[in-house]
Every structure is written in C-alpha cells, then in structure tokens.
C-alpha cells in the first residue's frame, strides 16, 4: 500500500468529489494521483463497484516479479 493509500486519504479524496463538488481530475491533480484510481475509489464508495483484490497466490507472485 502506498503511503497515500491509507483509508483516511481515500475517504478524504472521495469526499472532495462527492461532498465538495470538485471534479475527479481536479482532485486527482491536487492529490498527485491517477484520476482513474480516484474514479474507482468513488465508485466503490457509492457501492457501484466492489474493490478488487488479487487472490493471495497472485499477489505473492506479483510482488516477486
């Protein structure tokens, strides 16, 4: 997990979009992150999409390679 990917950071970034009325690209730029990542977080927060997690065996292989 990146330093900026803490649950608090995610919540704050999504709230800027949902409650603050800012656009995803604007929040992503100011947070120095990908707009696609923020869009995925916003979808998950709305319940429109479940967070994806790789199976443990795939995560172990990914970290090695």
N, C-alpha and C positions, 0 to 999 in steps of 0.2 A: 504494500500500500504506500502510495506517495505521501509525503508529509502533508500535502494539501488535500488529500483524500479522506481526511478524518470525517466522521459523521457530522460534527459541528460545521465544518467547512461546507460540506454538501448541502446541509439544511440551509445555511445562510445564503449560499449561491442560488438555490432553488427559490427561496423566499424573495430574493431580489426580483426574480422573474414573475412569480405568482402573486405576491402581495405588493411588490414595489412598482409593478408596471413597466419594468425595464425589459428590453429585448434580450433574447438569448445571446445573440452575437455581442451586444454591448457588455453584458455581464461577463461573458467568456473572455473578452479582450481585457477588461479591467482586472479579472482574476487570473490572467495569464494561463488560460486553459483552452482546450478544444471546445468549440461550440457544439459539436456532435456529442461529446461526453456530457455536457450540461443538459442538452436536449434529452438524452437518455435518462439522466437523473430526474429531470422534471416529469418525464413520462412515468417513471417508477413511482414518484411521489404522488402522482394523480391516481395511481393504481391501474393505469392503462397498460403497464408492462411490468413483468416480474424481473428483478435483477438476475442476470446470467452469472452462473458460476461454473467453472470447469470442474469436471469430476477430479477428485484428488489425484488420481493416477496421471491425468493430463497436466494438471498444474505442476506436479513434480517433474515431469518431462520438460515442460516449458521453461521452468526455472534453470534446468541444467543446460539447455541448449542455446 
